[in-house]
Amino acid sequence: MEIMTPLGIVFAATCLIAGFLWEGGHAGALLAPSAFVIVIGGTLGATVIAFSTSEVLSIPKLVKTAMTQKLPDFTETINLIVELSEKARREGLLYLDSQLDTIEDPFLRKAMQLVVDGTDPEMVRSILETEVYASYERHQVGVHIFEAAGGYAPTMGIIGTVMGLVHVLGSLQDPDSLGPAIAMAFIATLYGVSSANIFWLPIGGKLKNLSKKELILREMMIEGVLALQAGYNPTIIRERLNAFIKPGQAKPQTDEGEA
């Protein structure tokens, strides 16, 4: 599990509540079921309008992805591609057919399958780049869902506050209740702004980051597989793929095969 995402949400919410209590507030003052229904229900309703049913139904899966999926390990992938290139140089490309089941990543396994099948390098690149583009566009839909919800939530909070103030202004004959009623009305704005900036937008940002990292990883895989297919020296392949990671993160694999 990627601990930083849920930890960040809990930490942010805790700090907001702690700051409120620090100033002498009461936790019970933050509870407003009607405001919650207006903000969350209104946000989800507006989001449903903007996206298709299947896209909206994917929200739980997208939240799970943001909470559990870790950023890809580029170094591990580089080591795997270099290891496969060494075997291909010693045994031939057809030998990789017996190694396909050991490759966990479906994209890399498909790329190696294309190489084993003798597909033309340009066709391999075309097929893989098309799949990368299509996958990236699908992921962007999930990002847009959360970014849209993050835009709707504060507006729904304002609507809830205005509705609360309308109710307050209709009860001016009881001056003693105006203060608490006005405070309760502004809870809707608090819910809207808080949910947008603690949940919707950060989750969208995490999904966007994961998508970008996966895009770079896939591009690195394409370059590595094509270099393997061309028969490049494993050392050259490693140096070529190391360009995709930050300086200092490269961890050369030392084994008997490279000695």
N, C-alpha and C positions, 0 to 999 in steps of 0.2 A: 504494500500500500504506500502511496505517495503521501507521507505524513504532513508535509508542509501546507498542502491545500486546506484540509480540515482544521489543522492547527491555526492557520492564519485566520480562518473564519471565526473560530472560537475565540482567538486572542483579540480580534478586532471588536467582536460583540461584547466580550468581557470588559475591555477597556472603556467602551462607551457607557456600559451600565455602571461600572465602578466610578467613572467620573461623575455620573449623575448622582449616585449615592453619596459621593464625597462632598458634593455641594449641599447636602441635606435633603435630597429627594428621597422618595419612598418607592420601592420596587413596584408596589401595587399601582402606583400612578401610571406606570408604563403599560399596564394591561388594559386594552380596549378592544374587545372582540369585534365590535361593529367596525372600527377602523381597520382592523386586520382583514375582515371580509371585503371591505371596499377596496383596499389597496391590492391585496393578493388576488382577489377575484377579478377586479378590474384589469390588473396587469396581465393575468393569464387570458382573460377574454380578449383583450386587444391583441395579444400575441397570436391567439388562434385565428383572428381575422387576417393577420398579415401572412400567415404561413399555412401550408396544407396540413391535413389531419395527420398523415404519416410523419411529417416533420415534427409536429407538436408532440406526438406520442413518443418520439425519440428523446424527449427531455430527460426522463429518468436515466436512460442509458448514457446520455451525454454527461449528466452529473456524476454518474459512477465512473466514467472515463476520467473526468477531471480530478476525482477524488483518489483514484487508485492507480492510474497509468503513470509510470515514471518516464522521464526523458530517455530517449534511446542511448545505448552505449555504443558510441562510434568506434572506440578502440577495440572492443570485442568483435565488432563486425569486420574491422580492418584485419585483425588477426585471423579471422575465419577465412576471408577471401584470400589472404596470402597463403594460408595453409592449403587451401584448395588449389591454388595456382601451382604450388610446389608438387602436389600429387599429380596434377595434370601434366606438368613438364616431365615427370618421371614415368608415369604410366600411360599418358595420352588422355585426350578429352573424354573418350568413352568410359574411362575408369570412373569419372565423376558420377556416372549413372548410379553406381552402387552407393554413392555418398549422399544422394539427394534426400533420403529419409532422415539424415542426421541434421539437416538444415531446418531450423525451427521457423524462421521468417518466411512466410508464404511468397512474398515478392522476390526475395533472393532465390528461393527454391525454383520459382517459375523461370527466373532469368537463367539459372544454371541448366534447367531443362531445355530451354531454347538453344543454349550452346551445345549441349549434348546431342540434340536432334540435328545439329549441323545447319541451323538457321543462319542466313546471311547477316553479317554484323550490322548493316544499315537497317535491316528489318528488325533485328533484335532491339536496336535503339528506338526505332519508331514504335514498336509494340509497347515497350516498357515506358517510354515517355508519355504515350497516350494514357496508359493506366495511371501514371503518376498525376497527370493533369486532372483526370476524371476523379481520382481519389481526393485530390486537394480541393476541388470544387465542391464535392460532397461535404467535406469537413467544414468548409466556409459557411454552409447553410446552418450548421450547429452554432457556429460563432455568431452569426447574424441573429439567431433566435435570442440568445442571451443579451446581445447588445441592444436589440429592440426592446426586450423586457426591461433592461436597465434604463432605457429612455422613457418607457411608459410609467414605471413605478413612481418616480417623483411627481409626475403629473397627476396620477391617481391619488397620491397623497394630498396634493393641493385641492383636488376635487372633494376629497373626504373632509378636509378642513373647512372648505366653503360650506359644505352641507351641514357640518356641525355648527358653524357660525349662524347659519340660517335658523337652525333650531334654537340657538342661544338668543338671537334677536327676537324670537317669538315668545321669549319668556322674560322680558324685561321687567315684568311686574314683581319679580322676585330677585332683587339686587344681590342678596346674600349668595345666591347660587351662580352668579355670573362668572366669578373667578374660576371655580373648579370646572364649570362647563366650557369656558374658553380654553382652559388648559387641556381638557379632554379632546376638544376639537383639533388642537394642534398635534395630537398624538398621531393622527393620520399622516400628516406631513413627515413626522419623524419616521414612521414605518416606511413610507415611500422612499425617502432619501436613504435611509439606512439599508433597506433591502437592495436598493440599486447599487450602492457602493460597498456593501459587504458580501453580497451574494451574486446578483446577476452579472454585473460588469466584471468582477474578478474571475468568475467561472468562465465567462466569455474570453477573457484575456488568457486564462490558462489553456483553454482549448485552442486558441490562436497560436500560442507558443508551441504547444504539442504538434500542431499541424505544420508549422514552419520547420521545426526540427525533423519531423518525419519526411518532409519534402527534401531537405538537405541530405538526410540519410539515404533516401531512395536515389537521389542523383549520384551520391557517392557509390552506391551499389552498382548503378549502371556503368559508371566509369571503370569500376573494378572488374566487373564481369567482361566488359569489352576488352580490357587490357589482358585479362586471362585468356580470352578467346584468341587474341592476337599473338599469344605466346611470349609476352614480355617477362623479363626476369622478375622473380618475386620481390627482390629488393627494390626494383624500380616501381613496381606496383604499390608497395608500401609507401614509398616516398610520395608517389602521386596522390594516394588517398589521404596521407597525412595533411595535405593542404586543406582538407575539409574540416579539420579540428584546430582548436586554438594552439598556438605555440606552447610547448611545455607539457601538453597533455598526451603527446604520442608516447606510447610505451612499447618499444620494439619487442617482439616475441623472440625469445632465444630458445631454440630446441635443437635436437640432434639433426633435424632436417636442414637447418640453416647453417649448421657448423661446417 
